């Protein structure tokens, strides 16, 4: 006990942790648990036998494990849906990061009349609910003959205000002397952006990419409306059929298969976040602190 | 080679006038230093020459060619920034070769020119490193290398040594002077450090509030300052200014009454059109080295308030003299606070400033 207390005290000293920090720490832990518990429940259920899912006593961890649920998920065209999702999320994310960086750079570093008003307009567009614009947009795509196509899945997502915002905040703090040195060296606006500014914006680019990829990967409503063929469905639309509603696959296979499908859906976003976590936090904090 | 001519240059930022009608010519091959206190407009003037700012009024010509509308890259110049402004994501070689790459110089030629510049600056071993892996002095060398690799007609330096420690600053100062001697290219250098200005310049341009106070060689500025501002800005410790009053006006000279003066009345040779009248308030300017402990015809009584040892000499400060604060450079035996002294004045080296601030002595 004494050893434990000594180690605890040493830990608190090393991390400059005082008793005043304890309530903050406890609230943080509670929030973290509230976010993490459904995830654990999802993964746990996906590994259970159907008869172990509904039990009188809550079983956080399965008493016996099976991967049959994952096998059953793959009996559906999940790979095709995942491929569609990857194309849709990958291309839309890449383009929205690129365009967000260009717009953010222009709004932060270039002087032109109405610049700040334009940025305010960008931000104001966040107040328009998707539902208001989605039907006219759908009709437009159908009229152009682009329904159930990759263009239809990708194009509405290539401009993102959040990406513009995060890059603008980064470029506001960009050293003017580096830009001036590039101008003296003979770089015009495009070469200055692509050769100097963009390579130095790795942190906001990664932060924007992680968030936008997650948003695009999980995007449900638009792909649901615009894809009419099974082969063009994205993963969220495809596995929606596993939702616990009468007449869906969940009724046939049980919750454990649905949870296996959702677990598969969450893997790419999580992997991306964990891989790029350091840059993500750097990018987000730059965006907020440097403003 | 480049001769830079500024005619009637004015720069306004909104209502603020940063540069006010400057006329100046920097001759081909000259090392000109713009010096002045913070906010005097020296960096703005450099940026106007560079093309990073556009003059509100006036004309800039390089070798008789009007450069209005010509971007920085088209002016055949190179600029070294205060923060070095190296591209952090590029190696030293890439940094140095970037301007050549922008100009479409083939890769092989780029490599040759970068290697040659690196050899000149003794940074060959650093070529593959990134800027973050370099010390301050090495970064400064790379920034200079990036400038010389372009073989420009004009070098612009914006306080390039201000981020270096004292020892390195002296070293780099000597290297820059050597570089100028070797390249014989026109160089314009901005600093707020008058020691840098005095040691490096062929010509110093002293600026205040967007105007040129005086332009001339270091010796001219030191020995014949045009006005009180230049006299106080150039020289360390700065010149002593003692309040005095004109008691007699004769052709070619005036007699002044200086509080606390012992010995003969002070007669100062003045220019023809000095405009002084009896009873006018004036200031006598005496450099610290022109006061001494030797007996002279004109003497000031002073009590030392503190002394500073500066290596080989002492700076003696007397704060309570009735005519003003006094500093004396003394190379003899130590003198301590509280000692009363009689300071001899070298009248021939004194300056007289009218109430307008203009120097009227010759």
Contacts between the chains, C-beta under 8 A, distances in Angstrom:
chain1	res1	chain2	res2	distance
A	175	B	83	6.8
A	175	B	85	7.1
A	177	B	81	4.6
A	177	B	82	7.4
A	177	B	83	5.1
A	177	B	85	4.0
A	178	B	85	5.1
A	178	B	87	6.6
A	180	B	52	5.4
A	180	B	72	8.0
A	180	B	79	7.7
A	180	B	81	7.1
A	180	B	85	6.9
A	181	B	79	7.3
A	181	B	81	6.0
A	181	B	85	3.8
A	181	B	86	7.8
A	181	B	87	7.6
A	181	B	146	7.9
A	182	B	87	7.5
A	182	B	98	7.6
A	183	B	52	6.9
A	183	B	71	7.1
A	183	B	72	5.4
A	183	B	73	7.0
A	184	B	50	6.5
A	184	B	52	7.5
A	184	B	72	4.4
A	184	B	73	6.5
A	184	B	77	7.4
A	184	B	78	6.8
A	184	B	79	5.0
A	184	B	99	7.6
A	185	B	73	6.7
A	185	B	98	5.1
A	185	B	99	3.8
A	185	B	102	5.5
A	185	B	146	7.8
A	186	B	73	3.5
A	186	B	99	5.7
A	186	B	102	3.5
A	186	B	103	5.7
A	187	B	73	7.9
A	187	B	98	7.9
A	187	B	102	5.5
A	191	B	102	6.8
A	196	B	87	6.1
A	199	B	89	4.6
A	200	B	87	8.0
A	200	B	88	6.4
A	200	B	89	5.9
